[in-house]
Amino acid sequence: MKHATSETTVSRRQWLKAAAGGLGGLALTGLAPQAKAAGLLSPKIAHYTPKAKRVIFLFINGGPSQFESFDYKPELKANGGKKGAKKGKLLAPLYDFAQHGESGMWISEAFPHLAKQTDQICMLNGMTGPSRAHPIAIPMLHTGEFKFQRPSFGAWVLYGLGTENQNLPGFFTIKPTRTFGGPANYGSAFLPSTFQATRLGWSGQSIKTAAISNLKSHHGLGANPEQTALALAQKMNQQLLGQTADVRGVIDSLDLSEQMRDAVPAVMDLTRESKATLDMYGINGGPSDDFGRQCLLARRLSESGVRFVEVSSTGWDHHSNLDKFKSKAETIDKPIAALLADLNQRGLLDETLVLWSGEFGRQPETQVLSGKETLGRDHNASGYTAWLAGGGTKGGLTHGTTDDLGYKTVAGEVHLHDLHATMLHLLGLDHKKLVYRFGGRDFRLTNIYGNVVHDIIA
């Protein structure tokens, strides 16, 4: 896969602006058509038979503590308050753990709903990454690189596989953060703009209004203004195309915008779901309402043939106020459990690869700020937890361990590059063959690194 204006005339700039506004400003997101850009997004043949067809990435932004969630450490609990190996004292886990499911997987009491889905989860307790700094770790998680702008994971997947729905973009990101990489975390870099994500809202914005408002018209050009503006804009763009290829992305984006006019509102209309489904996702005005809507949107988009959907939850950087971890977990616990159960009952989980991960984890010691200890934990990229579900992974498996106190991985290490390589493998893509030639050399998501972790593959 190497693959000057009078009163009675309107300028091209004005028509373009009107068209972009009426079609939700979707051109600004760099959308491209599913089949018109030389078939860039048409379905492609994978390197080998895939176990998964699509990805839902649950990005837990900030570095969630594994000690209060998924990494059971009885020795840390027994030694809480003693001097740690670094600046602070050992901080015992704040919540009790118990074993769940046929697998007996250990889960904290902070995640009672997710605990019922343990036999679907492949727990990775030996994760490691290249940095414990947000500005490095977040781009690394999303693109495999931080020094230079590189295509996002979702863009690589779309480049390698194309998409199955001709009326929707193949890659969505829901409420992403503006910081630590921002749009580059879901961009296409040197890949064609066809492969970057369509954004729905921003972090801190209610998804109830963020997802739909961008499709509304904000101008007054008379009857059928969008179609009129689009037709004229595209005619002028086609004339310019003979002079410069740079306008190709605008043409593509406006084409897909037109195709999306009916498809997107239909997919994002949650009133089509039953009350039982809304309740299952925690969409009832409570703490899980917003994230529940995001997870349900992710399911609806995936079910409609979207190849890659990222959903983000922010506020997990607990340098202090760790006692609020449980209430934070409440915002995502029920929605994620519902997502797994819903996909499973619809027969979609086996072919949908779900990733839950932050950019790193936390230290087993109390955080020391300005010489004082706080009820919090510092960053830790030497040993932390992520998990996968569905898509050909071994449900109920706990893979990898950190030392007894949780400072670093001692067995079953899965480096971030290994995670990327393994996920591509599950999608039927060889990470060493999924390359794009740019600037005289071949680039890939995993750079020159990465090993497929066959032990976690069913």
FENTAMO-V237624 format. One line per field, one symbol per residue. burial: # if it has 24 or more other C-alpha atoms within 12 Angstrom, else .. Layout:
burial->???
//
This chain:
burial->#.............#####################.#..#####.#...#########################.##..........#############....##########################################..#############################..########################...##.########.......###.##.###..#.........###############.###.##.#......##.####....#################################.##.##.#################...#####################.....##############################.#####..#########################......#####..####..##.
//
